[in-house]
Structures are given as structure tokens and as C-alpha cells.
């Protein structure tokens, strides 16, 4: 029974990864932000870096979360956009 549950969980998890969008566009007043999801997925390899509770919508996601988490990660790794105009395109 444990093997069946583990197999089902693994199937659900990998299906979520396979169905993830290549990129996602978020509308914003100061210019839409296009997030290259697949590129991040391939480089980070661990969905839980952003999706703490597993695949799916990020709980609490919004401007404040993105500015803290995304920008913070880019600054920490010294790669990726960190300025407003780098992400927000009118």
C-alpha cells in the first residue's frame, strides 16, 4: 500500500512539473512582468525553492513576495534582474 501511495504522489508531482508553463506573465501597473518559469525550473532543479508546499500556486504570492523572494535570490546569487525596469516592461 505504501508503494502505491508513493507512486501516486510521484506521478502527481512529475505531472505538475511537466505541465508547468514555459513562461508566465503577471500584469502590473508599472509594466507587465514575464517570468521564465521553465528556465528557473531547469536551473534550480528544486521546485520547493519557490513552491514551499509543492507544485501549484505559491501561497502569498504577490508584489511583496516577488520583490523579497525573487529579487533577494537574484541579489544573493548575483545573477538575474534586480532593477525595476529589468522585470517590468511597458
N, C-alpha and C positions, 0 to 999 in steps of 0.2 A: 504494500500500500504506500509506503514511504517513497518508493521508486516512482510510482505513478504520479504522486503529488509533485515530486521533484521534476519529473519530465514535463508535467503540465506547466509548472512555474517557468521552467527554462524555455519552453515553447512560447509562452506568453511574452516573456522578456525579449527573446530574439525577434519575435514578430513585431514588437513595438519598435525595435531598432530598425528593422527592415523597412517599416512603413514611415519612418521619420522623414520629414521634408528635407530637400536639399538646402533650401533657404526659406526663411520666414521674414515677412515684412511687418513691422509694427508701426502703425500710424502715430505721429507725434506732431504737436503744434509747430515746433521749430524744424521740422523736416522728418520724413519717414526714416526709420532705421531698418536696414536689411541685414538680417543675421544669417551668416553662412553656417547653418546647423551641421550639415554633413562634414564640412571642413573641421569644425570643432570636434565632432564625434570621432573623426579619424585621428586627430592629433591627441586628444585627451584620453581616448580609449576607455574611460570610466564615466558612464552616464551620471553616477552619483556625485560627481564633482559639482554638477549643477542641479540635477534631479535627486535631491536627498532621499525622497521617498520612492524612488524608482521611476521608470518611464512614465511620461504623461506631463500634464500641465504642472508648472512649477508653482508650488504654493507661495503666495505672497508676491508673485512676480508683478513688477511694475517699474516705473521710473526709478524710484528709490532703490529697489533691489538691484536693477541693472547698473545703476551708477556706482553702487557699492561693490557688488559682486563681479560684474563683467570688467568694469574699469579697474577695480582693485586687482583682479587676476592679471590683466594686461600690464599694469604697472609692476606687479611682483615679478612677472616673467620677462619684463622689459621687451614685450612684443605685442603687436596689435594696437588698435586705435585707443587713444586716451583723451583726445580733444573733441569738443562738441561736434565740430564740422567733419570730423573723421567718420562719425557714425550717422549723424543727422544730415540727410540730403533733401533739399527742396526740389 
